[in-house]
Amino acid sequence: MLAGLDPEQRAAVTAPAGPVCILAGAGTGKTRAVTSRIAHRVLTGEVSGRHVLAVTFTARAAAELRARLTALGVSGVQARTFHAAALRQVRYFAPRLLAGRAMPELLDSKARLVTLAAARVGLRADRAAARDLAGEIEWAKSSLVEPGEYVVAAAKALRDTPHEPAKVAEVFVAYEKLKRANGVIDFEDMLRAAVWGIEEHPDVAEQVRGQYRHFVVDEYQDVNPLQQRLLEAWLGGRDDLTVVGDASQTIYSFTGATSTYLVDFPRRHRGATVLRLVRDYRSTPQVVGLANAVISQARGTEARLRLELRGQRPPGPEPDLRIFTDEPAEAAAVATRCRALVDAGTPAREIAVLFRTNAQSEAYEKALTEAEVPYVVQGAERFFERAEVRQAMVALRAATRSIPGETPLRDAVVEGLSAVGWAPDAAPAGGAARERWEALAALVGLADEYAATPPVLPIGEAAAVQRLVTLADFNDELARRAAQQHVPTVEGVTLASLHSAKGLEWDAVFLVGLSEGTLPTTYARTAEQVEEERRLLYVGITRAREWLWLSYAVARSPGGRARRPSRFLPQLDRSGGGTERAGAAPKRAERRRNQVISCRICGATLLAGPDRKLGRCPACPSDIDEDLYERLRDWRARVAAAQKVPAYVVFTDATITALAERRPGRREELIAIAGIGPRKIGLYGEPVLALVDGAAVDDVCREKTLKIDP
């Protein structure tokens, strides 16, 4: 169980029972640590699996927890989202809590009722307005704010409300009345019902707490007050609680989530064990260095728990920082690079284009379509709710009546999908049609995966007999996955907002549209809101395993008003110069100015000019050649005297030190040193290279090319 764990992970796995807080940075193996901790406690007999409840925030994350625990040989553990756990309990206890009445239907979406509620108070709400109003109601209910308290609470929270707060409160009241009149509840009601059932019914509390005695909460920085209230109801004053989180990834405060519970965990739980996971196994040292550089500037409450990651992977390419004339040029360049990556062998599913708002997606959809690159829009519509997927599932169920049961599963699925016009060798060009084709291709890939790992044989069935996996079995698997939103991987470049990219990772990541007004957004008016925008960029950077591109466009459209790059980006030219046209190679000077430079010793990203020139951090040991340093200083003094200029005009002290430390042997290595451009290469390149090669100062100064009399 402990094999292969690093020392910090091992400490997390073997920590004693009681309150445990694991501060886990991006890519540090937190899921492995959490599942190993649960498995270690179960398999050593410390706890029973059926007494463990592990909660997280997405169905995908819960499914991964279950799969890993199963692989570790652990059964009985309940791994669910907060909502799924609450729904299970409310449904179970409904006959007791509702005195025999039927449980109200659960709303999938607030939009329809919110639209009706808005109309009742004199507001016309289109789809976008209804979504904004629903978001405000969700925030209020998650924050335990009642309709009559909304105006004051919104003012205190500095909410950017879609209408006057008093009008939003009216919509809130009307929504609640409509909900009751229609006999339905929303997700927040369901969480509240679970809390009410435990807090107000001692028999329910006794049964729930008797079942669940050990708790694990993943992504603890994302809990809201309502979820925390439910967690405390489950605990009932007990302290066998393990929480895992990263304050630097707190990016959902607009929904009511708060890192306060993570930050204050040691204060709320006296004697808590606090552990830190900082070894990053996901990203190259170059990506890790940039992430550290961005988050090192963070301020505020979350910064108190900031983690400095340490990259564990071999070195990779430096992050690529680019500036473009306008957004169409930026999108075209991104699509061109995606096309090149795919052509070079990078799977399209291992590439992501991430942006601050969903409205930015359209330009990249268009550019990728023109480049004939398949793409998938993350978060636009749930996979199993897409029309083509629903039609395909109906066709596959119907196909069980006509396709013989002994047909190999892949062949059966392909034949079944032919009824909806899908064929394995008929992939259309990029765009929406290609996206639909890829969605159905993902079902075929899922069939291959399912056939390779057939379901566990029933107890009593001979282990030597391998039961054929049929199309009917696969339909059952699809139904299970649809219920849990456990989606397959679709082949295509992922287009996603930074928020929806949380928890995911790719080989290559494009972070685009990084301009002031977009990241940070113009709506970020307070220091706390600006810091959350910084954390969004940090989350985006840490999604990349190896290849990272960061870019912004000077203007939104050709000839438009100029914008500045995001304040969070290190080392970008703030003048707005150095721009690129689509398809045009950047000039060498522009590439160098926008390049991220890492310490040649420890790999950290260098921000200060002198550090970039030296190529190392101030704290890293110097490997200066003292003899070369003195000869360079002597040579510089003679050149300056001959040209009647101050010595620093020839080369600054920092440049002389950099030359003596880095000892360049070629012109390309000279120009890689910040501060040595083409002009100085022409003037001083040959004598400097000669000095590095061991030439005496007198010999170099006798060269006629310098016209200096020693």
SULSUL-V156531 format. One record per helix or strand of 3 or more residues. SS is the DSSP state (helix for helix, strand for strand). FROM is the first residue (numbers start at 1). TO is the last residue. Records with the same first field share a line. If there is no record, write none. Layout:
# SULSUL-V156531
SS->FROM-TO / FROM-TO
This chain:
# SULSUL-V156531
helix->7-14 / 30-43 / 49-51 / 59-71 / 82-97 / 111-120 / 127-142 / 147-156 / 165-182 / 187-200 / 202-211 / 220-222 / 225-235 / 247-249 / 253-255 / 260-263 / 265-268 / 285-295 / 302-305 / 327-343 / 348-350 / 358-370 / 383-385 / 387-399 / 409-420 / 432-452 / 471-484 / 527-541 / 588-593 / 609-614 / 626-643 / 647-650 / 653-662 / 667-671 / 678-692 / 697-701
strand->20-24 / 52-56 / 78-81 / 214-217 / 241-245 / 273-277 / 320-326 / 351-355 / 375-377 / 493-497 / 506-511 / 544-555
